[in-house]
Amino acid sequence: MGRGEQGFVRKLIAFDDDTFDKLKQLGRDQMLSLQDLADEAFMDLLEKHGVPADLKDALRRSAAAHGDSAGKAARKPKKTRKTAA
């Protein structure tokens, strides 16, 4: 099955010649395809802006956020009343 048959969307992206040459060379140096480089770059961009990469990541972040707020409430020291002696 090709990428288009697995729920992937194909889009056209334009690069200037110099950038495209550098990307091709980087791909050769790293033994990665241009698609692999693009996948990595876009995942890094999403992470930079706090966008979950997939459902598993979204659930992990949600659980962590929920756990943090519950944990903070549980860690608050109890207020004690001073009684007059």
Protein Blocks (a to p, Z undefined) as FASTA:
>chain_A
ZZklnopacddddddfklmmmmmmmmmmnopafklmmmmmmmmmmmmnopafblmlmmmm
mmmmmmmmmmmmmmpccddddddZZ
